[in-house]
């Protein structure tokens, strides 16, 4: 914390950027003088604030809601947009019909094998309608859970929107999962169908996916249908009655299918996130909350615009996948979908794609930057990256070295890195904007309307410089109202530590200038001989070495001290593991944190 506190502001917005930003337009829309006035309004009059967020997002309803929120059941169970009916797809696709956006490019895609293409909003809408018709022909519809086990591809986007369109519930699953992980989620969700492909490519190697689903289906009797898109041409088995070829299923379907009218609180997305113990937690998002929170976080605060080309190399199985699709379609922007690895088949693939497809809004995880750093800044020289205007980042903590490498070498010390932190359960809590200064590795603001704070174990607010539990004191639109079929676990996980206050499970702090920092998960804390340490603090030190691109620190049982520290490291390309390197890692951690936290094992 002390090292980060000493850092000066690295980026300040220009007057033109502030003037033209979505956030400035939102302030004018609300009739408030500045951002501080916005925060005060959100805290004092949340009904007016959230009502105006929905209006500014141009989020449309079939039947208007009568009350933006009902808190009579308490903070943990707020009902939003009472009486209203709508559908995510009404606001992501249908509203663009009969507008200029309908002929605009909605999707640019490229896979690792070299295939490229585009879809306009019209073509995307037609594909979504045809798949929606195909799903309905199988008897699938309202409130049925349908899984997505797909790589980052147009099929993933079409399936996500088609499932929502028919009023079913999207169950996204990481394309790298094996059968056990998928089966746990399918069984818990009681999923009736899965959309998948025969396979994909990863680092030049074919990765079969249909055989994984065959194994899942054999142990999940709830799974009645598998919709299969042939992409790699690999041999797959097809079970009559259960397996359906995507192309055959949609062949005679109309390009103008009806969008199901759903209540505001009807589930739309079931996203599983890891718990500290037991099975994964099924986070439930509805047709109003998720989209409008994404609209607030990504479009209003983080300035995603209709003119942007938005790329974020993630997976549909993590929240970033649905977030990217939803934010882009809400704005009428263009999403760039990239299948495969950032540095394969060529090591500079990431930069070539950005340059070739003129990406303006780049979502990037720190891991990708740490992966690219060992190749040096010269890898950037062949490419025109002047198209970039904003970096967004989430998912893990930055190290100062990686943050500065991106800022200085790719952004030329001119582009903002909009760091965001929250979770599957409620999208962002902390973020950056294009109207606020930015310090390396920090978050400029807490999202208005959430009243975030930092508590000690007794629930007292902590002063600047003190590390404590990140909390949300005001329920927000987009906050999950429960866990799938597990209300007791929902209350215990988020609402029991501080009654009436959301306990997020992250350690956080604020510096003297009001900038926020995340210090890792509070429930991952290790205790070494009675001394507490967060894994992220150790990992940040390990990742200072340019020989290591990924690191994970875990506590392992130790008979003397209760726990010992074990560090798992992924080496940079061309680096060989050795005891000398392991000792370097141990010494770096010891130097940074003290001998008590010297790792016992490096693997």
Buried (B, 14 or more C-beta within 10 A) or exposed (E): EEEBBEBEBBBEBEEEBBEEBBBBEBBEBBEBEEBEEBBEBBBEEBEEBBBBBBEBBEBEBEEEBEEBBEEEEEBBBBBBBBEBBBBBBBBBBBBBEEEEBBEBBBBBBBBBBEEEEBBBBBBBBBBBBBBBBBBBEBEBBEEBBBBBBBBBBBBBBBBBBBBBBBBBBBBBBBBEBEBEBBBBBBBBBBBBBBBBBBBBBBEEEBBBBBBBBBBBBEEBEEBBBBBBBBBBEBEBEEEEEEBBEBEEBBEEBEBEBBBBBBBBBBBBBBBBBEBEEEBBBBBBBBBBBBBBBBBBBBBBBBBBBBEBBBBBBBBBBBBBBBBBBBBBBBBBBBBBBBBBBBBBEEBBBBBBBBBBBBBBBBBBBBBBBBBBBBBEEEBBEEBEBEBBBBBBBBBBBBBBBBBBBBBEBBBEEEBBBBBBBBBBBBBBBBBBBBBBBBBBBBBBBBBBBBBBBBBEEEBEEBEEEEBBBBBBBBBBBBBBBBBBEBEEBBBEBBBEBBEEBBBBBBBBBBBEEEBBBBBBBBEBBBEBEEEEBBBBBBBBBBBBBBBBBBBBBBBEEBEEBEBBBBBBBEBBEEBEEEEEBBEBBBEBBBEBBEEEBBBBEBE
